[in-house]
Amino acid sequence: MAAGFPLSLALSGSAAGELPAWAWLLPLALLVLLYPLKAWRDAPFFPTPSGALHGLSRLAPLPAGARVLEAGCGLGHALVELHAEYPTSRFDGIEWSWPLRWLCQWRCRFAQVRRGDIWRADWSAFQMVYVFQRPESMPRAVDKASGELAAGAWLASLEFEATELQPDAVHRCPDGRAVWLYQQPFTRLRSKSRP
């Protein structure tokens, strides 16, 4: 996406007149291939920054052999960070885009990465589910985690808070962003009553 403007600027010179009109649709076709329309209601490609999860295990400890899921794993940036933080855990990733899923599996050979819908997948086998979604997706993630995660399991959300829950801990990333940590059973905040 970032290369789109420089690429279109370069092609808009004398070479642009030599291109057939359909050639301008190729970047759009690549975008749809990498990021299918069905996934557009969820977060776009948001990679977890390198080093962002360093120290997370002190706030959200997991037993050896725990299963960790990155829901919407993209290229697996968070899987790499989580693997460094929880080296004795087993890792899974779910990604809707088949090219991103394939690249993530190639990059993260320590994890089991499958193509699928994070909202239809069963989260009950995991002791931690990590998401980097959008604020609009967080109520859906909370409902899913509330209904499927076992007692003691964690929901971890980079940057976007589950405003209906009381966090059990907040991890601060080096760039200042927060990872909101919620342990099941979740503590729901009372809704504010209207006067």
C-alpha positions in Angstrom: 0.0 0.0 0.0 2.8 2.5 0.9 4.5 1.8 -2.4 1.3 2.7 -4.3 1.8 6.4 -4.5 5.5 6.3 -5.6 4.7 3.5 -8.1 1.7 5.4 -9.6 3.8 8.6 -9.8 6.6 6.7 -11.6 4.1 5.1 -14.0 2.3 8.4 -14.6 5.2 9.7 -16.8 5.7 8.7 -20.4 5.3 5.0 -19.7 1.7 5.6 -18.5 0.5 6.2 -22.1 1.9 2.8 -23.1 0.0 0.9 -20.4 -3.4 -0.6 -21.2 -6.3 0.8 -19.1 -6.8 -2.6 -17.3 -3.2 -2.5 -16.0 -4.2 0.2 -13.5 -6.5 -2.4 -11.9 -3.6 -4.8 -11.0 -2.7 -3.0 -7.7 -6.4 -3.3 -6.7 -6.5 -6.9 -7.6 -3.3 -7.5 -5.5 -4.9 -5.7 -2.5 -8.0 -7.9 -2.8 -5.9 -11.0 -3.1 -3.9 -10.1 0.0 -6.8 -8.7 2.0 -10.1 -10.3 0.9 -13.3 -8.2 1.0 -14.7 -10.4 3.8 -11.9 -9.4 6.1 -12.5 -5.6 5.6 -14.9 -5.4 8.5 -12.0 -6.4 10.8 -8.7 -4.7 11.3 -6.5 -4.0 8.3 -2.9 -5.2 8.3 -1.5 -3.9 11.6 1.9 -5.5 12.4 2.9 -5.7 16.1 6.1 -3.6 16.5 9.3 -5.4 17.3 10.0 -5.5 21.0 6.4 -4.4 21.9 5.6 -7.5 24.0 9.0 -7.7 25.9 8.1 -8.2 29.6 4.5 -9.2 29.0 5.0 -12.6 30.7 5.6 -10.9 34.0 2.1 -9.4 33.9 0.4 -12.4 32.3 2.2 -15.6 33.3 1.4 -18.8 31.4 2.2 -22.4 32.4 4.7 -24.4 30.3 3.1 -25.8 27.3 0.2 -23.3 27.3 -1.5 -22.7 23.9 -1.4 -19.1 22.6 -3.4 -17.8 19.6 -2.9 -14.8 17.5 -6.3 -14.1 16.1 -5.7 -12.3 12.7 -2.0 -13.0 12.5 -1.1 -11.4 9.2 2.6 -12.1 8.7 3.1 -13.3 12.3 4.8 -10.3 13.9 3.0 -10.9 17.2 3.7 -14.6 17.0 7.4 -13.9 16.8 7.1 -11.5 19.8 5.0 -13.9 21.8 7.3 -16.8 21.0 10.2 -14.8 22.4 8.2 -14.0 25.5 6.8 -17.4 26.1 9.4 -19.9 24.7 7.8 -23.0 26.2 4.3 -22.3 24.8 2.6 -23.7 21.7 1.5 -21.2 19.1 -1.3 -20.9 16.7 -2.3 -18.3 14.2 -5.5 -17.7 12.3 -5.5 -15.5 9.1 -8.3 -15.1 6.5 -6.0 -14.0 3.7 -4.4 -17.2 2.2 -1.3 -15.4 0.9 -0.6 -13.9 4.3 -1.4 -17.2 6.0 1.1 -19.0 3.8 3.8 -16.3 4.3 3.1 -16.4 8.1 3.5 -20.2 8.2 6.8 -19.9 6.3 8.0 -17.2 8.6 6.8 -18.7 11.9 7.7 -22.4 11.5 7.3 -22.8 15.3 3.5 -22.1 15.0 0.5 -23.8 13.5 -1.0 -21.2 11.2 -4.3 -21.9 9.5 -6.6 -20.0 7.2 -9.8 -19.2 8.8 -12.3 -16.7 10.3 -11.2 -15.6 13.8 -14.9 -15.1 14.8 -15.8 -18.7 13.8 -12.7 -20.4 15.3 -13.0 -22.0 18.7 -10.9 -20.2 21.3 -11.6 -22.6 24.1 -8.3 -24.5 23.9 -6.1 -21.4 24.4 -4.6 -19.9 27.6 -4.0 -16.6 25.8 -5.7 -15.0 22.8 -3.8 -12.0 21.4 -5.7 -9.5 19.1 -4.7 -6.3 17.4 -8.0 -5.3 16.0 -10.0 -2.1 15.9 -12.0 -0.4 18.6 -15.2 -1.4 16.8 -14.1 -5.1 17.0 -13.4 -5.2 20.7 -17.0 -5.8 21.9 -17.2 -8.8 19.6 -13.8 -10.1 20.9 -14.9 -9.6 24.5 -18.2 -11.6 23.8 -16.3 -14.4 22.1 -13.6 -14.6 24.8 -16.2 -14.4 27.6 -18.1 -17.4 26.1 -15.1 -19.5 25.1 -12.0 -18.9 27.2 -11.5 -21.0 30.3 -10.9 -19.6 33.8 -7.4 -18.3 34.1 -7.0 -17.7 30.3 -6.0 -14.2 29.0 -7.3 -11.9 26.4 -4.5 -9.5 25.3 -5.3 -6.5 23.1 -2.6 -4.2 21.7 -3.7 -0.6 21.7 -7.4 -1.0 21.9 -9.1 -1.3 25.3 -12.2 -3.4 26.0 -14.1 -0.6 27.5 -16.7 -2.9 29.1 -14.1 -4.8 31.1 -11.8 -3.9 34.0 -8.2 -4.7 32.9 -6.3 -7.1 35.1 -3.0 -5.5 34.0 -1.7 -3.0 31.4 1.7 -3.6 29.7 3.4 -0.5 28.3 5.2 -1.0 25.0 8.5 0.9 24.4 6.6 3.3 22.0 4.0 4.1 24.7 1.1 2.0 23.4 -0.7 -0.3 25.8 -1.4 -4.0 25.8 -4.6 -4.4 27.7 -4.7 -7.7 29.6 -7.9 -9.3 30.8 -8.0 -12.6 32.7 -11.0 -14.9 32.7 -13.3 -14.6 34.6 -13.5 -11.1 33.3 -14.6 -8.2 35.6 -17.3 -6.3 33.8 -17.6 -2.6 34.5 -21.0 -1.3 35.5 -22.7 0.7 32.8 -23.2 4.3 33.7 -26.9 5.0 34.4 -28.5 8.0 32.8 -29.8 10.7 35.1 
